[in-house]
Amino acid sequence: MSQLPAAVRRVRGPVAAHFLAQHALSPEDAIDFVPKDRVERWWFDRFRRIGALREAEPGRYWFDLVAYHLDAQAFSRRWVPIAIAVSVVIAAVAMLFYRG
């Protein structure tokens, strides 16, 4: 696994792992895929929704790493400032209880 590029190692989910293992990273390399269970169906639908899983032809899909990472960056831009603000509020509340 350490021989893979960092962009590939950071991808999460069993569906993504399946596509990466099959090297289905372009329309020419698309593979047949049908989710086996509820968990795979959830990941499959999520990746389709964000544009990371694309259909080359009916029933044959490929994984778009660029779209996946653009979505991850958008998620970070949205949630990191909120997490920082919550952390500061928690620290401020904790300081109220400090008796020094």
C-alpha positions as CSV (number, residue, x, y, z in Angstrom):
1,M,0.0,0.0,0.0
2,S,2.9,2.4,0.7
3,Q,3.9,2.2,-3.0
4,L,0.6,3.9,-4.1
5,P,0.5,7.7,-4.6
6,A,-0.7,9.7,-1.6
7,A,-3.8,10.8,-3.5
8,V,-4.9,7.2,-3.8
9,R,-4.1,6.2,-0.2
10,R,-6.4,8.9,1.2
11,V,-9.5,7.6,-0.6
12,R,-12.0,6.0,1.8
13,G,-14.7,3.4,1.5
14,P,-15.0,-0.2,0.3
15,V,-16.4,0.8,-3.1
16,A,-13.5,3.1,-3.8
17,A,-11.1,0.5,-2.7
18,H,-12.6,-2.0,-5.2
19,F,-12.3,0.5,-8.1
20,L,-8.7,1.4,-7.1
21,A,-7.7,-2.3,-6.9
22,Q,-9.2,-2.8,-10.4
23,H,-7.4,0.4,-11.7
24,A,-10.8,1.6,-13.0
25,L,-9.7,5.3,-13.0
26,S,-10.7,6.3,-16.5
27,P,-13.6,5.7,-18.9
28,E,-11.4,3.2,-20.9
29,D,-10.8,1.2,-17.7
30,A,-14.5,1.1,-16.5
31,I,-15.6,-2.1,-14.8
32,D,-19.0,-3.8,-14.1
33,F,-20.2,-3.1,-10.6
34,V,-23.3,-3.9,-8.6
35,P,-23.3,-3.1,-4.9
36,K,-23.5,-6.4,-2.8
37,D,-25.1,-5.0,0.4
38,R,-26.5,-1.9,2.1
39,V,-23.1,-0.5,3.0
40,E,-21.8,-0.8,-0.5
41,R,-25.0,0.7,-1.8
42,W,-24.6,3.8,0.5
43,W,-21.0,4.4,-0.6
44,F,-21.9,3.8,-4.3
45,D,-24.8,6.3,-4.1
46,R,-22.6,8.8,-2.3
47,F,-19.8,8.6,-4.8
48,R,-22.3,8.9,-7.7
49,R,-23.9,12.0,-6.0
50,I,-20.6,13.8,-5.6
51,G,-19.4,12.9,-9.2
52,A,-16.6,10.6,-8.1
53,L,-18.1,7.5,-9.6
54,R,-19.0,7.9,-13.3
55,E,-20.8,5.6,-15.7
56,A,-18.9,5.0,-18.9
57,E,-21.7,2.9,-20.4
58,P,-24.7,1.2,-18.7
59,G,-23.5,-0.8,-15.7
60,R,-19.8,0.0,-16.2
61,Y,-18.3,2.6,-13.9
62,W,-14.9,4.3,-13.2
63,F,-13.6,6.2,-10.2
64,D,-12.8,9.9,-10.8
65,L,-10.0,10.8,-8.3
66,V,-10.1,14.5,-9.1
67,A,-13.8,14.8,-8.4
68,Y,-13.3,12.9,-5.1
69,H,-10.6,15.1,-3.9
70,L,-12.4,18.3,-4.9
71,D,-15.4,17.2,-2.8
72,A,-13.0,16.4,0.1
73,Q,-11.5,19.9,-0.1
74,A,-15.0,21.5,-0.2
75,F,-15.9,19.5,2.9
76,S,-12.8,20.7,4.7
77,R,-13.4,24.3,3.8
78,R,-16.9,24.0,5.2
79,W,-16.3,22.1,8.4
80,V,-12.8,23.0,9.6
81,P,-13.7,26.6,10.6
82,I,-16.8,25.2,12.5
83,A,-14.6,22.7,14.3
84,I,-12.1,25.4,15.3
85,A,-14.9,27.7,16.6
86,V,-16.4,24.8,18.7
87,S,-13.0,24.0,20.1
88,V,-12.4,27.6,21.1
89,V,-15.8,27.7,22.8
90,I,-15.1,24.4,24.7
91,A,-11.7,25.8,25.8
92,A,-13.3,29.1,27.0
93,V,-15.9,27.1,29.0
94,A,-13.2,25.0,30.5
95,M,-11.3,28.1,31.6
96,L,-14.4,29.3,33.5
97,F,-13.9,26.3,35.8
98,Y,-10.1,26.9,36.3
99,R,-9.3,28.0,39.8
100,G,-5.7,29.0,40.0
